[in-house]
């Protein structure tokens, strides 16, 4: 695997979430909530070398993200989520 190519897709969302130590036997510092889930699902939908962001991210970054985006059926979300390539 010396010359193996690795393809990475990235998903980004923004908003309020819960952050803290969770777990009983082994406590981990983590973030949980809809924002985290949506970012993870966007990452799963992203192709190698692609960055997919939600409308909330697009609204914050101005012209760094353009285009109309595409609707994606993301696991755990009843309605399609519009994602934009960054």
N, C-alpha and C positions, 0 to 999 in steps of 0.2 A: 504494500500500500504506500510505497514511497512516493509515487507520483499520482496518487488518488486525488480527484477533484471533489471538492466539497461545495455543495450548493446550499445557500442559506437564504430563506425568505424571512421578512420582518413584518410584524403587525404592530401598529401603534394606535392607542386610544388615549383620551385624557378625560379627567373629571374627578369627582370625589369617590373615595374608596375607604375601606377600613384597613388599618395597618396596625399590627401589634404582634405579640407573642401568642401563638396558638399551639394547641396540642396538650396532651396530658402526660404521657410517659416521656416524650421527647418534645420539648418546646422549641418552636422555630419562629423566627421573626419573618413575617410575610404580609403581603397585601392580598385582600380578598374582595370580591364584589363583582358587579356587572361590568365595570370598566376593565377589570383584569381579565374576566372571561371573554369579553368582546375582543380585546387585544390578542389574546391567545388564539381565538378562532380566526381572526384576521391573519395572524402569522401562519396558521395551518393552511389558509387559502392562498397565501403568497407563493409564487413560483420562485425558483432559485434566482437570486439576484434582484428580487422585487421587494419593494417596500409598499405595503398597503396601509393607509391611514383612514380613520373615520372622518365624518363631517365635522366633528368637534375639533379634531386636530387641524383640518384644513382651514376652519374658521380662525384659528389662532395663528397660523403661520403665514397667512396672506398669500402672495403669489409664488411661494415656494412649491405649492401644489396647485395644479390647474387641471382643467378638463371636467367632464361631467360625471366621471366615476361610473361604476357598475354595481348593480345589485347582486349580493351574494346571499345564498341560503346558508346561514351559519348555525351549526348545531347549538341547541339550547335557546334559540331566538325564534319566536313565532313568525315575525315579519322579516322580510329580506333587509339586509343592512347594506347601505351604499358605502362602498369603499373606493378610495382614490389612490392612484399610483403616485408615489413621490419620487 
